[in-house]
Amino acid sequence: MSDILTKICAVKREAVAKQKQRVPLRDVEQQAKAASPPRGFAAALSAKADRGHYALIAEIKKASPSAGLIRADFDPAALARAYERGGAACLSVLTEEDHFQGRDADLQAARAAVGLPVIRKDFMLETYQVAEARAIGADCILLIMAALDDALAADLESCARSWRLDVLIEIHDEADLDRALKLKSPLIGVNNRNLKTLVTDLATTERLATRLPKDRVLVAESGLRTPADLARMARCGAKRFLIGESLMRETDVESATRALLTPETAHA
């Protein structure tokens, strides 16, 4: 595990411990049972991809450790509506507070504003957080293999499935992929960002895509900024993309999203 990931996870464990004292698991589970039904995250991506379109998971993110403050005028509901109008298939909302300035309320506001499914983008380390994700309305959770051992990853996935949540399994290298394939969820996200250097390299997806079994679904993540980038990823089998920072910096998010999703040939 990289130093930054180790630090984030240590802070997250402390935050979860405090939250469990404030809101016991039984209360969170009651809230989860009362939440509106999951919208079908993986199905929404497939609906776009199967029609020959790029399936975008558009990220709502205020800040990050690598980029600092990304967007000062941060309005999750307005951003969600802009992404939906621009053609996104799903949303990703950062809820990690200490390093990304995210809040659970950001996800709730974004999901209430649109009809798109939403993934809770956070550092999932306990099954308590999975129930919490469903309680705040998430339709999917992220599992970062570099932050989890095999047993914990399996427990988190099983808990997610019990709540009818989809799971996006994030990998960074071959070792992560081998471990991810022990899990059941088909969505495999390849993060092009090196966890140690924070440098992005699209060749990471190209390299790992060759090892992905046919029963798994590739999602390219990080470092995607132009239609040419998406076309490059599509050539190695990616039809689904998670993109945040490049779109979050745009003044007109709707237009930028629509332009990004326009096939490269249309820009010629």
Buried (B, 14 or more C-beta within 10 A) or exposed (E): BBEBBEBBBEBBEEBBEEBBEEBEBEEBBEBBEEBEEBBBBBBBBBEBBEEEBBBBBBBBBBBBEBBEEBBEEBBBBBBBBBBBBBBBBBBBBBBBBEBBBBBBEBBBBBBEBBEBBBBBBBBBBBBBBBBBBBBBBBBBBBBBBBBBEEEBBBBBBBBBBEBEBBBBBBBBBEEBBEBBBEBEBBBBBBBBBBBEEBEBBBEBBBBBBEEBEEEBBBBBBBBBBEBEBBEBBBEBBBBBBBBBBBBBEBEEBBEBBBBBBBBBEEEE
